[in-house]
Amino acid sequence: MRIRGVFPPITTPFDRQEVDLTGLRRNARRWMRTKLAGLVALGSNGEAPFLDEEESYAVISVVREEVPRDRVLVAGTGRETTRATIAASERAAGAGADIALVRTPSFYKSRMTSEVFVKHYTAVADASPIPIILYNFTAVTGVSLPASVASELARHPNIVGMKESNPDLAQIAELVERTPENFSVLCGSAPTVYPSLCVGAAGAILALACVVPELCVRLYDLVQEGRHAEALALQRQLTPLGRLVTSDHGIPGLKVALDLAGYVGGDPRPPLLPPGAAAIEAIRDQLGILMELTVENAS
C-alpha cells in the first residue's frame, strides 16, 4: 500500500467538555469537499490521550461515515503497552479505519530502546487487522524512532509507512533512502513540507491542512507538477500560520484557527487552556492572509 497526498490530523470538538459528534461530522463533510487524500482521526491534534475508548470508537465511526471509501481514514491507536495498542487497533478496524497510526510508547523513556521498538511494532503489526503507520513525534513523546529501526520495520508486510513529525530534513531523507519504494514516508511538520517532498516524502499529515486544506493540497500538487518556484513561494506563505497552530500555540491555537475559518473548533479539553488574546490576533492576521490566497487560487 502506497499512501500519498495530504491528510489533516483532525481535531476533536467538545461541547461543555463532551465530544461534539455533530460538530465533528460537520467538519468531516467540509474537509471531504476538498481534494484531501483522507483524514487522520485521533492523532496528537485529536487530543487522543484525553478520550476514553468508548469516545474514541465513536469518533472513528462518525468520521468513517463521512469519508468515502475511495479515500483513506487513518486512526491513531498508539497506547503505552503493546497489548493495549493491539486492542485499540482492532477496535479502530471495527469502527471502519483503513490504517492505524501508532505513536511510540514513551512513559518509560529510558527503556525505549531500538530492541523495544522493533518488538513492540512487530507484535502490533502481526496482530493488527489493518496496516499500520509508525509515528515519531519526539517533541511530545521525548523518545525518537531511529531511521535504522524504521528501515528494519519497513520490511514487515503490515507496516506501510511512517509519519515523521520532527522538522529534520536529514531524517526524512534518510528514511526515504533506507526504506522500500512502497513504504510511505510522511512529513508531519508544516515548515518543512516542500523540502520533504523534494527529497522523496510521499505526502504529509499536517495540522495546517485542517484550516487551509486547499492550499496544503496545492503545495503538494505544485511539487508533483515540478513547479518548484511556485511551491517554494507557497511554502513561505504557509509557514507562519503553520508555526502558530503547532509549535507556538498547539491544539488550542489550532482550534481557534478552525473557528475563525468557519469550522467547529471550540475549546480544548482541560487541562489544556484556550490561548490568550494576543495569540488569537496573531492567528487571525495570518489566517486572513491565507484566506485571501485561497480565494485567488479558486478564481
C-alpha atoms as an extended CHARMM CRD file, in Angstrom:
* protein
*
       299  EXT
         1         1  MET       CA              0.0000000000        0.0000000000        0.0000000000  PROA      1               0.0000000000
         2         2  ARG       CA              1.4380000000        3.3590000000       -1.0760000000  PROA      2               0.0000000000
         3         3  ILE       CA             -0.0400000000        6.3160000000        0.8310000000  PROA      3               0.0000000000
         4         4  ARG       CA              0.2490000000        9.6150000000       -0.9800000000  PROA      4               0.0000000000
         5         5  GLY       CA             -1.1080000000       13.1390000000       -0.6370000000  PROA      5               0.0000000000
         6         6  VAL       CA             -2.1180000000       15.4650000000        2.1800000000  PROA      6               0.0000000000
         7         7  PHE       CA             -4.0060000000       14.4200000000        5.3050000000  PROA      7               0.0000000000
         8         8  PRO       CA             -5.1820000000       16.6600000000        8.1540000000  PROA      8               0.0000000000
         9         9  PRO       CA             -4.8310000000       15.2460000000       11.6800000000  PROA      9               0.0000000000
        10        10  ILE       CA             -8.2950000000       16.4140000000       12.6430000000  PROA      10              0.0000000000
        11        11  THR       CA             -9.2520000000       17.9020000000       15.9800000000  PROA      11              0.0000000000
        12        12  THR       CA            -11.9410000000       16.5210000000       18.2670000000  PROA      12              0.0000000000
        13        13  PRO       CA            -14.5340000000       19.2090000000       19.0430000000  PROA      13              0.0000000000
        14        14  PHE       CA            -16.0640000000       19.3440000000       22.5120000000  PROA      14              0.0000000000
        15        15  ASP       CA            -19.3080000000       20.8590000000       23.7630000000  PROA      15              0.0000000000
        16        16  ARG       CA            -19.1080000000       21.5220000000       27.5110000000  PROA      16              0.0000000000
        17        17  GLN       CA            -16.2480000000       19.0150000000       27.6430000000  PROA      17              0.0000000000
        18        18  GLU       CA            -18.2550000000       16.2540000000       25.9380000000  PROA      18              0.0000000000
        19        19  VAL       CA            -17.3010000000       15.0450000000       22.4630000000  PROA      19              0.0000000000
        20        20  ASP       CA            -19.3140000000       17.0190000000       19.9080000000  PROA      20              0.0000000000
        21        21  LEU       CA            -20.0910000000       14.3810000000       17.2870000000  PROA      21              0.0000000000
        22        22  THR       CA            -22.3750000000       16.7410000000       15.3670000000  PROA      22              0.0000000000
        23        23  GLY       CA            -19.5830000000       19.2970000000       15.0210000000  PROA      23              0.0000000000
        24        24  LEU       CA            -17.1400000000       16.5500000000       14.1090000000  PROA      24              0.0000000000
        25        25  ARG       CA            -19.4380000000       15.3200000000       11.3420000000  PROA      25              0.0000000000
        26        26  ARG       CA            -19.8750000000       18.8420000000       10.0100000000  PROA      26              0.0000000000
        27        27  ASN       CA            -16.1210000000       19.3420000000        9.8530000000  PROA      27              0.0000000000
        28        28  ALA       CA            -15.5090000000       15.9800000000        8.1930000000  PROA      28              0.0000000000
        29        29  ARG       CA            -18.0780000000       16.7060000000        5.4820000000  PROA      29              0.0000000000
        30        30  ARG       CA            -16.4500000000       20.0180000000        4.7030000000  PROA      30              0.0000000000
        31        31  TRP       CA            -12.9580000000       18.5320000000        4.5740000000  PROA      31              0.0000000000
        32        32  MET       CA            -14.1960000000       15.8660000000        2.2000000000  PROA      32              0.0000000000
        33        33  ARG       CA            -15.3720000000       18.5450000000       -0.2170000000  PROA      33              0.0000000000
        34        34  THR       CA            -11.6980000000       19.3200000000       -0.8110000000  PROA      34              0.0000000000
        35        35  LYS       CA             -9.0190000000       17.2200000000       -2.5340000000  PROA      35              0.0000000000
        36        36  LEU       CA             -7.5080000000       15.9250000000        0.6920000000  PROA      36              0.0000000000
        37        37  ALA       CA             -6.3590000000       12.3030000000        0.3930000000  PROA      37              0.0000000000
        38        38  GLY       CA             -8.2550000000       11.3870000000        3.5520000000  PROA      38              0.0000000000
        39        39  LEU       CA             -8.4450000000       12.1710000000        7.2590000000  PROA      39              0.0000000000
        40        40  VAL       CA             -6.4630000000       11.2270000000       10.3540000000  PROA      40              0.0000000000
        41        41  ALA       CA             -8.6430000000       10.8710000000       13.4490000000  PROA      41              0.0000000000
        42        42  LEU       CA             -7.3270000000       10.6360000000       16.9990000000  PROA      42              0.0000000000
        43        43  GLY       CA             -3.7950000000       11.7540000000       16.2950000000  PROA      43              0.0000000000
        44        44  SER       CA             -1.9990000000       14.1380000000       18.6210000000  PROA      44              0.0000000000
        45        45  ASN       CA             -4.1460000000       17.0480000000       17.4170000000  PROA      45              0.0000000000
        46        46  GLY       CA             -7.2610000000       14.9850000000       18.0790000000  PROA      46              0.0000000000
        47        47  GLU       CA             -6.4840000000       15.0870000000       21.8260000000  PROA      47              0.0000000000
        48        48  ALA       CA             -6.4230000000       11.2880000000       21.7020000000  PROA      48              0.0000000000
        49        49  PRO       CA             -4.8710000000       10.8490000000       25.1810000000  PROA      49              0.0000000000
        50        50  PHE       CA             -7.8310000000       12.7440000000       26.6500000000  PROA      50              0.0000000000
        51        51  LEU       CA            -10.5010000000       10.4300000000       25.1890000000  PROA      51              0.0000000000
        52        52  ASP       CA            -11.6600000000        7.1470000000       26.6610000000  PROA      52              0.0000000000
        53        53  GLU       CA            -12.0430000000        4.0650000000       24.4940000000  PROA      53              0.0000000000
        54        54  GLU       CA            -15.8000000000        4.4800000000       24.0100000000  PROA      54              0.0000000000
        55        55  GLU       CA            -15.3330000000        8.0810000000       22.8590000000  PROA      55              0.0000000000
        56        56  SER       CA            -12.5050000000        7.0520000000       20.5530000000  PROA      56              0.0000000000
        57        57  TYR       CA            -14.6570000000        4.3950000000       18.8990000000  PROA      57              0.0000000000
        58        58  ALA       CA            -17.4880000000        6.9180000000       18.3920000000  PROA      58              0.0000000000
        59        59  VAL       CA            -15.1200000000        9.4510000000       16.7920000000  PROA      59              0.0000000000
        60        60  ILE       CA            -13.7450000000        6.9220000000       14.3050000000  PROA      60              0.0000000000
        61        61  SER       CA            -17.2260000000        5.6430000000       13.4630000000  PROA      61              0.0000000000
        62        62  VAL       CA            -18.6410000000        9.1060000000       12.7500000000  PROA      62              0.0000000000
        63        63  VAL       CA            -15.6660000000       10.1430000000       10.6370000000  PROA      63              0.0000000000
        64        64  ARG       CA            -15.8400000000        6.8830000000        8.6800000000  PROA      64              0.0000000000
        65        65  GLU       CA            -19.4260000000        7.7110000000        7.6970000000  PROA      65              0.0000000000
        66        66  GLU       CA            -18.1960000000       10.9290000000        6.0780000000  PROA      66              0.0000000000
        67        67  VAL       CA            -15.0040000000        9.6570000000        4.4240000000  PROA      67              0.0000000000
        68        68  PRO       CA            -15.7300000000        7.9870000000        1.0640000000  PROA      68              0.0000000000
        69        69  ARG       CA            -14.2730000000        4.5310000000        0.5530000000  PROA      69              0.0000000000
        70        70  ASP       CA            -12.0140000000        5.8280000000       -2.2100000000  PROA      70              0.0000000000
        71        71  ARG       CA            -10.2390000000        7.9700000000        0.3670000000  PROA      71              0.0000000000
        72        72  VAL       CA             -8.2960000000        6.8820000000        3.4150000000  PROA      72              0.0000000000
        73        73  LEU       CA             -9.2770000000        7.0370000000        7.0760000000  PROA      73              0.0000000000
        74        74  VAL       CA             -6.3130000000        6.7530000000        9.4180000000  PROA      74              0.0000000000
        75        75  ALA       CA             -6.9150000000        6.3610000000       13.1580000000  PROA      75              0.0000000000
        76        76  GLY       CA             -4.4520000000        6.8800000000       15.9770000000  PROA      76              0.0000000000
        77        77  THR       CA             -4.1810000000        3.7230000000       18.0830000000  PROA      77              0.0000000000
        78        78  GLY       CA             -0.9060000000        4.1530000000       19.9640000000  PROA      78              0.0000000000
        79        79  ARG       CA             -1.0270000000        3.2080000000       23.6260000000  PROA      79              0.0000000000
        80        80  GLU       CA              1.6530000000        2.6890000000       26.2610000000  PROA      80              0.0000000000
        81        81  THR       CA              1.5300000000       -1.1080000000       26.1810000000  PROA      81              0.0000000000
        82        82  THR       CA              1.7330000000       -3.4630000000       23.2370000000  PROA      82              0.0000000000
        83        83  ARG       CA             -1.4090000000       -5.2600000000       24.3600000000  PROA      83              0.0000000000
        84        84  ALA       CA             -3.4480000000       -2.0580000000       24.5860000000  PROA      84              0.0000000000
        85        85  THR       CA             -2.1590000000       -0.8640000000       21.2030000000  PROA      85              0.0000000000
        86        86  ILE       CA             -3.2430000000       -4.1170000000       19.5660000000  PROA      86              0.0000000000
        87        87  ALA       CA             -6.6730000000       -3.8530000000       21.1760000000  PROA      87              0.0000000000
        88        88  ALA       CA             -7.0440000000       -0.2180000000       20.0690000000  PROA      88              0.0000000000
        89        89  SER       CA             -6.0450000000       -1.1500000000       16.5080000000  PROA      89              0.0000000000
        90        90  GLU       CA             -8.6440000000       -3.9170000000       16.4720000000  PROA      90              0.0000000000
        91        91  ARG       CA            -11.3180000000       -1.5100000000       17.7100000000  PROA      91              0.0000000000
        92        92  ALA       CA            -10.3210000000        1.0720000000       15.1170000000  PROA      92              0.0000000000
        93        93  ALA       CA            -10.6100000000       -1.5140000000       12.3660000000  PROA      93              0.0000000000
        94        94  GLY       CA            -14.0490000000       -2.4700000000       13.6720000000  PROA      94              0.0000000000
        95        95  ALA       CA            -15.0990000000        1.1870000000       13.5310000000  PROA      95              0.0000000000
        96        96  GLY       CA            -14.0230000000        1.4220000000        9.8880000000  PROA      96              0.0000000000
        97        97  ALA       CA            -10.4640000000        2.7400000000        9.9330000000  PROA      97              0.0000000000
        98        98  ASP       CA             -8.3050000000        1.7580000000        6.9580000000  PROA      98              0.0000000000
        99        99  ILE       CA             -4.9380000000        2.2710000000        8.6530000000  PROA      99              0.0000000000
       100       100  ALA       CA             -3.7080000000        2.5950000000       12.2470000000  PROA      100             0.0000000000
       101       101  LEU       CA             -1.2780000000        5.3750000000       13.1740000000  PROA      101             0.0000000000
       102       102  VAL       CA              0.8240000000        4.0550000000       16.0650000000  PROA      102             0.0000000000
       103       103  ARG       CA              2.8950000000        6.5060000000       18.0980000000  PROA      103             0.0000000000
       104       104  THR       CA              5.9370000000        5.3630000000       20.0020000000  PROA      104             0.0000000000
       105       105  PRO       CA              5.2720000000        4.3320000000       23.6080000000  PROA      105             0.0000000000
       106       106  SER       CA              7.1830000000        6.7480000000       25.8110000000  PROA      106             0.0000000000
       107       107  PHE       CA              6.2890000000        6.7320000000       29.5080000000  PROA      107             0.0000000000
       108       108  TYR       CA              9.4090000000        4.7660000000       30.4670000000  PROA      108             0.0000000000
       109       109  LYS       CA             11.6460000000        6.8210000000       28.2140000000  PROA      109             0.0000000000
       110       110  SER       CA             14.9850000000        5.4230000000       29.3210000000  PROA      110             0.0000000000
       111       111  ARG       CA             13.8340000000        1.8870000000       28.4980000000  PROA      111             0.0000000000
       112       112  MET       CA             12.5990000000        2.6780000000       24.9870000000  PROA      112             0.0000000000
       113       113  THR       CA             15.4950000000        1.1140000000       23.0930000000  PROA      113             0.0000000000
       114       114  SER       CA             15.6760000000        0.1000000000       19.4500000000  PROA      114             0.0000000000
       115       115  GLU       CA             15.0600000000       -3.5010000000       20.5030000000  PROA      115             0.0000000000
       116       116  VAL       CA             11.9210000000       -2.4900000000       22.3880000000  PROA      116             0.0000000000
       117       117  PHE       CA             10.5700000000       -0.5740000000       19.3960000000  PROA      117             0.0000000000
       118       118  VAL       CA             11.2340000000       -3.4350000000       16.9700000000  PROA      118             0.0000000000
       119       119  LYS       CA              9.4900000000       -5.9710000000       19.2070000000  PROA      119             0.0000000000
       120       120  HSD       CA              6.5940000000       -3.6390000000       20.0060000000  PROA      120             0.0000000000
       121       121  TYR       CA              5.8180000000       -2.6420000000       16.4350000000  PROA      121             0.0000000000
       122       122  THR       CA              6.3430000000       -6.1510000000       15.0940000000  PROA      122             0.0000000000
       123       123  ALA       CA              3.8500000000       -7.5590000000       17.6010000000  PROA      123             0.0000000000
       124       124  VAL       CA              1.3280000000       -4.8340000000       16.7800000000  PROA      124             0.0000000000
       125       125  ALA       CA              1.7500000000       -5.3310000000       13.0200000000  PROA      125             0.0000000000
       126       126  ASP       CA              1.4390000000       -9.1060000000       13.3720000000  PROA      126             0.0000000000
       127       127  ALA       CA             -1.8590000000       -8.7770000000       15.2320000000  PROA      127             0.0000000000
       128       128  SER       CA             -3.4800000000       -5.7160000000       13.6330000000  PROA      128             0.0000000000
       129       129  PRO       CA             -6.2550000000       -6.4270000000       11.1160000000  PROA      129             0.0000000000
       130       130  ILE       CA             -5.3380000000       -3.2070000000        9.2870000000  PROA      130             0.0000000000
       131       131  PRO       CA             -1.9520000000       -1.8630000000        8.1340000000  PROA      131             0.0000000000
       132       132  ILE       CA             -0.0580000000        0.4230000000       10.4730000000  PROA      132             0.0000000000
       133       133  ILE       CA              1.9580000000        3.6170000000       10.1110000000  PROA      133             0.0000000000
       134       134  LEU       CA              4.8190000000        4.2600000000       12.5140000000  PROA      134             0.0000000000
       135       135  TYR       CA              4.5520000000        7.6360000000       14.2520000000  PROA      135             0.0000000000
       136       136  ASN       CA              7.5860000000        9.5350000000       15.5170000000  PROA      136             0.0000000000
       137       137  PHE       CA              6.9480000000       12.7810000000       17.4270000000  PROA      137             0.0000000000
       138       138  THR       CA              9.8860000000       13.4180000000       19.7230000000  PROA      138             0.0000000000
       139       139  ALA       CA              8.7160000000       16.9050000000       20.7630000000  PROA      139             0.0000000000
       140       140  VAL       CA              5.7340000000       15.3050000000       22.5100000000  PROA      140             0.0000000000
       141       141  THR       CA              6.9490000000       11.8420000000       23.4870000000  PROA      141             0.0000000000
       142       142  GLY       CA             10.5630000000       12.6180000000       24.3410000000  PROA      142             0.0000000000
       143       143  VAL       CA             11.7450000000        9.4980000000       22.5070000000  PROA      143             0.0000000000
       144       144  SER       CA             12.8520000000        9.0320000000       18.9250000000  PROA      144             0.0000000000
       145       145  LEU       CA             12.4010000000        6.1970000000       16.4680000000  PROA      145             0.0000000000
       146       146  PRO       CA             15.7010000000        5.9610000000       14.5680000000  PROA      146             0.0000000000
       147       147  ALA       CA             15.7890000000        5.5530000000       10.8040000000  PROA      147             0.0000000000
       148       148  SER       CA             17.6960000000        2.2970000000       11.3110000000  PROA      148             0.0000000000
       149       149  VAL       CA             14.7500000000        0.8580000000       13.2610000000  PROA      149             0.0000000000
       150       150  ALA       CA             12.2140000000        2.1890000000       10.7600000000  PROA      150             0.0000000000
       151       151  SER       CA             14.1240000000        0.5810000000        7.9030000000  PROA      151             0.0000000000
       152       152  GLU       CA             14.0400000000       -2.7740000000        9.6870000000  PROA      152             0.0000000000
       153       153  LEU       CA             10.3260000000       -2.4770000000       10.4680000000  PROA      153             0.0000000000
       154       154  ALA       CA              9.5700000000       -1.3640000000        6.8960000000  PROA      154             0.0000000000
       155       155  ARG       CA             10.1900000000       -4.9390000000        5.7670000000  PROA      155             0.0000000000
       156       156  HSD       CA              7.0800000000       -6.0730000000        7.6560000000  PROA      156             0.0000000000
       157       157  PRO       CA              4.2070000000       -6.5000000000        5.1650000000  PROA      157             0.0000000000
       158       158  ASN       CA              1.7120000000       -4.8380000000        7.5190000000  PROA      158             0.0000000000
       159       159  ILE       CA              3.8230000000       -1.7310000000        8.2160000000  PROA      159             0.0000000000
       160       160  VAL       CA              3.2040000000        0.6140000000        5.3020000000  PROA      160             0.0000000000
       161       161  GLY       CA              4.6770000000        3.9530000000        6.2780000000  PROA      161             0.0000000000
       162       162  MET       CA              5.9320000000        6.3860000000        8.8820000000  PROA      162             0.0000000000
       163       163  LYS       CA              4.8800000000        9.8440000000        9.9670000000  PROA      163             0.0000000000
       164       164  GLU       CA              7.9440000000       11.8700000000       10.9210000000  PROA      164             0.0000000000
       165       165  SER       CA              6.8460000000       14.9600000000       12.8490000000  PROA      165             0.0000000000
       166       166  ASN       CA             10.3190000000       16.1750000000       13.7160000000  PROA      166             0.0000000000
       167       167  PRO       CA             11.3270000000       19.1170000000       11.4640000000  PROA      167             0.0000000000
       168       168  ASP       CA             14.5290000000       17.3240000000       10.4920000000  PROA      168             0.0000000000
       169       169  LEU       CA             15.0200000000       17.1560000000        6.7440000000  PROA      169             0.0000000000
       170       170  ALA       CA             18.0430000000       14.8840000000        7.1220000000  PROA      170             0.0000000000
       171       171  GLN       CA             15.8630000000       12.3720000000        8.9920000000  PROA      171             0.0000000000
       172       172  ILE       CA             13.2130000000       12.4680000000        6.2550000000  PROA      172             0.0000000000
       173       173  ALA       CA             15.8530000000       11.9700000000        3.5640000000  PROA      173             0.0000000000
       174       174  GLU       CA             17.4280000000        9.0670000000        5.4420000000  PROA      174             0.0000000000
       175       175  LEU       CA             14.0450000000        7.4120000000        5.9250000000  PROA      175             0.0000000000
       176       176  VAL       CA             13.3110000000        7.6920000000        2.2090000000  PROA      176             0.0000000000
       177       177  GLU       CA             16.7380000000        6.3170000000        1.3440000000  PROA      177             0.0000000000
       178       178  ARG       CA             16.6240000000        3.3670000000        3.7500000000  PROA      178             0.0000000000
       179       179  THR       CA             13.0490000000        2.1440000000        3.2080000000  PROA      179             0.0000000000
       180       180  PRO       CA             11.4390000000        0.3630000000        0.2340000000  PROA      180             0.0000000000
       181       181  GLU       CA              9.7860000000        2.3650000000       -2.5330000000  PROA      181             0.0000000000
       182       182  ASN       CA              6.3130000000        1.1950000000       -1.4770000000  PROA      182             0.0000000000
       183       183  PHE       CA              6.8850000000        2.4310000000        2.1040000000  PROA      183             0.0000000000
       184       184  SER       CA              5.3390000000        5.8850000000        2.5550000000  PROA      184             0.0000000000
       185       185  VAL       CA              7.3660000000        8.4740000000        4.4520000000  PROA      185             0.0000000000
       186       186  LEU       CA              5.0110000000       11.2620000000        5.5260000000  PROA      186             0.0000000000
       187       187  CYS       CA              6.1170000000       14.6870000000        6.7210000000  PROA      187             0.0000000000
       188       188  GLY       CA              4.3990000000       15.9910000000        9.8530000000  PROA      188             0.0000000000
       189       189  SER       CA              5.9110000000       19.4810000000       10.0380000000  PROA      189             0.0000000000
       190       190  ALA       CA              4.3260000000       22.3320000000        8.0600000000  PROA      190             0.0000000000
       191       191  PRO       CA              7.5180000000       24.4350000000        7.7000000000  PROA      191             0.0000000000
       192       192  THR       CA              9.3630000000       21.5430000000        6.0230000000  PROA      192             0.0000000000
       193       193  VAL       CA              6.7200000000       20.1580000000        3.6710000000  PROA      193             0.0000000000
       194       194  TYR       CA              8.2440000000       21.4710000000        0.4510000000  PROA      194             0.0000000000
       195       195  PRO       CA             11.8000000000       20.2210000000        1.0730000000  PROA      195             0.0000000000
       196       196  SER       CA             10.4570000000       16.9280000000        2.4480000000  PROA      196             0.0000000000
       197       197  LEU       CA              8.5270000000       16.3000000000       -0.7560000000  PROA      197             0.0000000000
       198       198  CYS       CA             11.6250000000       17.2300000000       -2.7580000000  PROA      198             0.0000000000
       199       199  VAL       CA             13.6960000000       14.5370000000       -1.0240000000  PROA      199             0.0000000000
       200       200  GLY       CA             11.0570000000       11.8770000000       -1.6150000000  PROA      200             0.0000000000
       201       201  ALA       CA              8.3520000000       12.0770000000        1.0480000000  PROA      201             0.0000000000
       202       202  ALA       CA              5.1210000000       10.5780000000       -0.2710000000  PROA      202             0.0000000000
       203       203  GLY       CA              2.9090000000       13.1480000000        1.4070000000  PROA      203             0.0000000000
       204       204  ALA       CA              2.1790000000       14.9650000000        4.6400000000  PROA      204             0.0000000000
       205       205  ILE       CA             -0.0160000000       14.8280000000        7.7280000000  PROA      205             0.0000000000
       206       206  LEU       CA             -0.3820000000       18.4890000000        8.6690000000  PROA      206             0.0000000000
       207       207  ALA       CA             -2.3000000000       20.3490000000       11.3610000000  PROA      207             0.0000000000
       208       208  LEU       CA             -2.3390000000       23.3010000000        8.9640000000  PROA      208             0.0000000000
       209       209  ALA       CA             -4.3440000000       21.1900000000        6.4910000000  PROA      209             0.0000000000
       210       210  CYS       CA             -7.2440000000       21.2540000000        8.9630000000  PROA      210             0.0000000000
       211       211  VAL       CA             -7.5100000000       25.0310000000        8.4790000000  PROA      211             0.0000000000
       212       212  VAL       CA             -6.4190000000       25.6830000000        4.8790000000  PROA      212             0.0000000000
       213       213  PRO       CA             -6.7120000000       22.2700000000        3.1900000000  PROA      213             0.0000000000
       214       214  GLU       CA             -6.9020000000       23.6740000000       -0.3300000000  PROA      214             0.0000000000
       215       215  LEU       CA             -3.5750000000       25.4770000000       -0.0090000000  PROA      215             0.0000000000
       216       216  CYS       CA             -1.8260000000       22.4760000000        1.5120000000  PROA      216             0.0000000000
       217       217  VAL       CA             -3.0620000000       20.2690000000       -1.3380000000  PROA      217             0.0000000000
       218       218  ARG       CA             -1.9890000000       22.9930000000       -3.7480000000  PROA      218             0.0000000000
       219       219  LEU       CA              1.5610000000       22.8660000000       -2.3740000000  PROA      219             0.0000000000
       220       220  TYR       CA              1.6610000000       19.0870000000       -2.8120000000  PROA      220             0.0000000000
       221       221  ASP       CA              0.3140000000       19.3300000000       -6.3790000000  PROA      221             0.0000000000
       222       222  LEU       CA              2.8290000000       22.0180000000       -7.3620000000  PROA      222             0.0000000000
       223       223  VAL       CA              5.7080000000       19.7630000000       -6.3110000000  PROA      223             0.0000000000
       224       224  GLN       CA              4.2550000000       16.8010000000       -8.2130000000  PROA      224             0.0000000000
       225       225  GLU       CA              3.9920000000       19.0240000000      -11.3060000000  PROA      225             0.0000000000
       226       226  GLY       CA              7.5990000000       20.2030000000      -10.9570000000  PROA      226             0.0000000000
       227       227  ARG       CA              6.5800000000       23.8330000000      -10.3950000000  PROA      227             0.0000000000
       228       228  HSD       CA              9.1640000000       24.3880000000       -7.7060000000  PROA      228             0.0000000000
       229       229  ALA       CA              9.3680000000       28.1710000000       -7.6680000000  PROA      229             0.0000000000
       230       230  GLU       CA              5.6130000000       28.4040000000       -7.0510000000  PROA      230             0.0000000000
       231       231  ALA       CA              5.7860000000       25.6350000000       -4.4660000000  PROA      231             0.0000000000
       232       232  LEU       CA              8.5750000000       27.3590000000       -2.5570000000  PROA      232             0.0000000000
       233       233  ALA       CA              6.6970000000       30.6690000000       -2.6000000000  PROA      233             0.0000000000
       234       234  LEU       CA              3.5780000000       28.9590000000       -1.2470000000  PROA      234             0.0000000000
       235       235  GLN       CA              5.6140000000       27.1690000000        1.4310000000  PROA      235             0.0000000000
       236       236  ARG       CA              6.8990000000       30.5350000000        2.6470000000  PROA      236             0.0000000000
       237       237  GLN       CA              3.3490000000       31.8750000000        2.8330000000  PROA      237             0.0000000000
       238       238  LEU       CA              2.0640000000       28.8530000000        4.7530000000  PROA      238             0.0000000000
       239       239  THR       CA              4.8680000000       28.6180000000        7.3020000000  PROA      239             0.0000000000
       240       240  PRO       CA              3.8720000000       31.4710000000        9.6790000000  PROA      240             0.0000000000
       241       241  LEU       CA              0.3660000000       30.1070000000       10.3290000000  PROA      241             0.0000000000
       242       242  GLY       CA              1.7620000000       26.5750000000       10.4020000000  PROA      242             0.0000000000
       243       243  ARG       CA              4.0110000000       27.5450000000       13.2960000000  PROA      243             0.0000000000
       244       244  LEU       CA              1.2330000000       29.4120000000       15.1200000000  PROA      244             0.0000000000
       245       245  VAL       CA             -1.0860000000       26.3840000000       15.1770000000  PROA      245             0.0000000000
       246       246  THR       CA              1.6260000000       23.8920000000       16.1290000000  PROA      246             0.0000000000
       247       247  SER       CA              4.8250000000       24.8050000000       17.9570000000  PROA      247             0.0000000000
       248       248  ASP       CA              3.6680000000       28.2520000000       19.1410000000  PROA      248             0.0000000000
       249       249  HSD       CA              0.1370000000       27.5910000000       20.4370000000  PROA      249             0.0000000000
       250       250  GLY       CA             -0.5440000000       23.9070000000       19.8220000000  PROA      250             0.0000000000
       251       251  ILE       CA             -4.0260000000       22.4030000000       19.8320000000  PROA      251             0.0000000000
       252       252  PRO       CA             -5.6760000000       25.4500000000       21.4830000000  PROA      252             0.0000000000
       253       253  GLY       CA             -4.2860000000       27.6460000000       18.6830000000  PROA      253             0.0000000000
       254       254  LEU       CA             -5.3670000000       25.1650000000       16.0240000000  PROA      254             0.0000000000
       255       255  LYS       CA             -8.9120000000       25.1490000000       17.3750000000  PROA      255             0.0000000000
       256       256  VAL       CA             -9.0190000000       28.9560000000       17.3420000000  PROA      256             0.0000000000
       257       257  ALA       CA             -7.9090000000       28.9120000000       13.7080000000  PROA      257             0.0000000000
       258       258  LEU       CA            -10.6390000000       26.4040000000       12.8840000000  PROA      258             0.0000000000
       259       259  ASP       CA            -13.2830000000       28.6190000000       14.4760000000  PROA      259             0.0000000000
       260       260  LEU       CA            -12.0070000000       31.6140000000       12.5320000000  PROA      260             0.0000000000
       261       261  ALA       CA            -12.0710000000       29.5900000000        9.3030000000  PROA      261             0.0000000000
       262       262  GLY       CA            -15.7020000000       28.5640000000        9.8500000000  PROA      262             0.0000000000
       263       263  TYR       CA            -15.1200000000       25.0490000000       11.1520000000  PROA      263             0.0000000000
       264       264  VAL       CA            -16.1520000000       23.7750000000       14.5740000000  PROA      264             0.0000000000
       265       265  GLY       CA            -13.0760000000       24.3050000000       16.7190000000  PROA      265             0.0000000000
       266       266  GLY       CA            -14.1110000000       25.1330000000       20.2460000000  PROA      266             0.0000000000
       267       267  ASP       CA            -12.1000000000       24.8540000000       23.4160000000  PROA      267             0.0000000000
       268       268  PRO       CA             -9.6590000000       22.0690000000       24.1350000000  PROA      268             0.0000000000
       269       269  ARG       CA            -10.4420000000       19.5660000000       26.8660000000  PROA      269             0.0000000000
       270       270  PRO       CA             -8.8680000000       20.5190000000       30.2250000000  PROA      270             0.0000000000
       271       271  PRO       CA             -6.2010000000       20.6750000000       31.4450000000  PROA      271             0.0000000000
       272       272  LEU       CA             -5.4170000000       22.4020000000       28.1170000000  PROA      272             0.0000000000
       273       273  LEU       CA             -6.4900000000       26.0570000000       28.1290000000  PROA      273             0.0000000000
       274       274  PRO       CA             -7.6570000000       28.3470000000       25.3070000000  PROA      274             0.0000000000
       275       275  PRO       CA             -4.9930000000       30.7730000000       24.0500000000  PROA      275             0.0000000000
       276       276  GLY       CA             -4.9110000000       34.4330000000       25.0750000000  PROA      276             0.0000000000
       277       277  ALA       CA             -5.9900000000       37.4770000000       23.1000000000  PROA      277             0.0000000000
       278       278  ALA       CA             -2.5690000000       38.1700000000       21.5900000000  PROA      278             0.0000000000
       279       279  ALA       CA             -2.3190000000       34.6420000000       20.2110000000  PROA      279             0.0000000000
       280       280  ILE       CA             -5.8110000000       34.8460000000       18.7490000000  PROA      280             0.0000000000
       281       281  GLU       CA             -4.9810000000       38.1170000000       16.9760000000  PROA      281             0.0000000000
       282       282  ALA       CA             -1.7710000000       36.6940000000       15.5330000000  PROA      282             0.0000000000
       283       283  ILE       CA             -3.6650000000       33.6650000000       14.2250000000  PROA      283             0.0000000000
       284       284  ARG       CA             -6.4290000000       35.8810000000       12.8280000000  PROA      284             0.0000000000
       285       285  ASP       CA             -3.9090000000       38.0460000000       10.9510000000  PROA      285             0.0000000000
       286       286  GLN       CA             -2.0630000000       35.1350000000        9.3340000000  PROA      286             0.0000000000
       287       287  LEU       CA             -5.2680000000       33.2780000000        8.5210000000  PROA      287             0.0000000000
       288       288  GLY       CA             -6.6360000000       36.3840000000        6.8180000000  PROA      288             0.0000000000
       289       289  ILE       CA             -3.6290000000       36.4650000000        4.5070000000  PROA      289             0.0000000000
       290       290  LEU       CA             -4.0570000000       32.8030000000        3.6010000000  PROA      290             0.0000000000
       291       291  MET       CA             -7.8200000000       33.0630000000        3.1060000000  PROA      291             0.0000000000
       292       292  GLU       CA             -7.2050000000       35.7800000000        0.5110000000  PROA      292             0.0000000000
       293       293  LEU       CA             -4.7410000000       33.4490000000       -1.1620000000  PROA      293             0.0000000000
       294       294  THR       CA             -7.3180000000       30.6560000000       -1.1670000000  PROA      294             0.0000000000
       295       295  VAL       CA             -9.8250000000       32.9090000000       -2.9310000000  PROA      295             0.0000000000
       296       296  GLU       CA             -7.2180000000       33.9380000000       -5.5080000000  PROA      296             0.0000000000
       297       297  ASN       CA             -6.3570000000       30.3040000000       -6.2770000000  PROA      297             0.0000000000
       298       298  ALA       CA            -10.0270000000       29.3850000000       -6.5890000000  PROA      298             0.0000000000
       299       299  SER       CA            -10.7530000000       32.1730000000       -9.0870000000  PROA      299             0.0000000000
